[in-house]
Amino acid sequence: MNISENELQEIVKKVVQNVADKIGSSGTPVVKIKNGDWGVFDDMNDAIEAAHEAFILYKERSKQCRKNFIDAVRQMAIDHKDELARMTVEETKMGRVEHKIAKFINASKNSPGVEYLEPKAWSGKNGLAIDEYAPFGVIGNITPSTHPGPTMINNIIIQLAAGNTIAFNPHPTAKAVNAKVIQLANQYMVKAGAPENLVTCVKEPTLDTATTLFEHKHVELLSVTGGPFMVDMAMKYPKKVVAAGPGNPPVLIDETADLKLAADEITQSASYDNNILCIAEKEIFIVESVFEPFMQEMERAGNVRLSREQMDQLAEKALDKDGKYWLINRDFVGRNANVLASALGMNLTDSVPLLFGETDKDHPFVIAEQMAPCIPVVKVGNFEEGVAAALKAEHGFKHTASIFTRDMERATYYTRVLDCDVHTINGGTLRGDGGDLGEGYFSHTIATPTGEGICTPLDFARKRRIMTHGSLRFV
């Protein structure tokens, strides 16, 4: 068969194009996957493969490019904070819109970025050594229903800053708002020059799609901000895991404390988004001699005091026993204080920050991570008894604790005994996570079980070293 020169050129052109379609910019073969809707895919495997293809392109981009892309995500969160906050409350039925808006602002402004990835060098008689930070690849993310959008924004910023791409399995009860965040993030980043699908998710997240995420060969690291079940599940896989575990933060107030300060700080912090943050105060231990004055300060701060009998009744309605553990009924998680009060036949306005009342130290509200705006107050004989009670209530999670005292030796002793990742002294526990209420960087992932604490991009990067022997030393 005779082939003309023009026909031969056309054949060669098609072959070259076919090869180009299968090769990434770095020369690495890529797999063609189904198209998603700005990062939202019907199948989890497609979502992961898309994030993997994006990583092949993204790893060739500079640190400045990464900054430009995550700055676009920061701007997206600010631009759409009102819409996403309302959408979150409507979908999850948890929290307050104004607090959701504040959380989007906080995550966008205070999540740490590429500035954490500065290399370190050593120069000596043997030459030059440099440590730098490299990405893992595709990170598999589990996000919670309690603050789904801000957690996703925070994870996108710190994990893309480290050079990774991300495939998300959102909480099923927040799938719509999380899909919206993914779509908007990709739209803003692509406009800023990013590859498509730097962040992806599955449209209908389930336990099966989470299993697919954990098992997939292209998922190099797992980031889990969810309940203990998902953390335990992730730990079973032979991959690095960065996991945020449960918390039950105790507060200890001694007889030297500024009681007005304590009441005001606890009210602001424990009522924030109706107490659904794991870092928020969950129980108060107070020295007996200042018990009643403190309770009066809590009422002055706008909270409603319940009797012991009412605390018992509310616990019966709001908490369920699962084996040896007390768990909050989902109908009460993150609901306004007046919703909880209505279960007791009380008619309150939705402006009430907290319900509070005296209990003993073994009460279900003390033992459970209640995640609702009702806080138990336990009377203790002295400081030492309070430390022991707080240690028991914290359950060894090593998450968060706080103390109000003018005695800094006591404060030091308390923090050493409780041994938590986050401690606050004379302030609400939310201040311990930095951001707008505290100092330092902020993260929604406080990885207590795996030891990273409040996470930064460094927790999602590989440390790599190059040593040049006998040269490149200039001094």
Secondary structure, DSSP 8 states (H G I E B T S, - for coil): ----HHHHHHHHHHHHHHHHHTB-TTS-B-------BTTEESSHHHHHHHHHHHHHHHTTS-HHHHHHHHHHHHHHHHHTHHHHHHHHHHHH--S-HHHHHHHHHHHHHHS--GGGG--EEEEETTEEEEEEEEE-SEEEEE--SSSHHHHHHHHHHHHHHTT-EEEEE--GGGHHHHHHHHHHHHHHHHHTT--TTSEEEESS--HHHHHHHHH-TTEEEEEEES-HHHHHHHHTSSSEEEEE-----EEEE-TTS-HHHHHHHHHHHHTGGGG-STTS--EEEEEGGGHHHHHHHHHHTT-EEE-HHHHHHHHHHHEEEETTEEEE-TTTTT--HHHHHHTTT----TT---EEEE--TTSHHHHS---SSEEEEEEESSHHHHHHHHHHHHTT---EEEEE-S-HHHHHHHHHHH--SEEEESS-GGGGG-TTTSSS---S-EETTTT-EE--GGGGEEEEEEEEET-S---
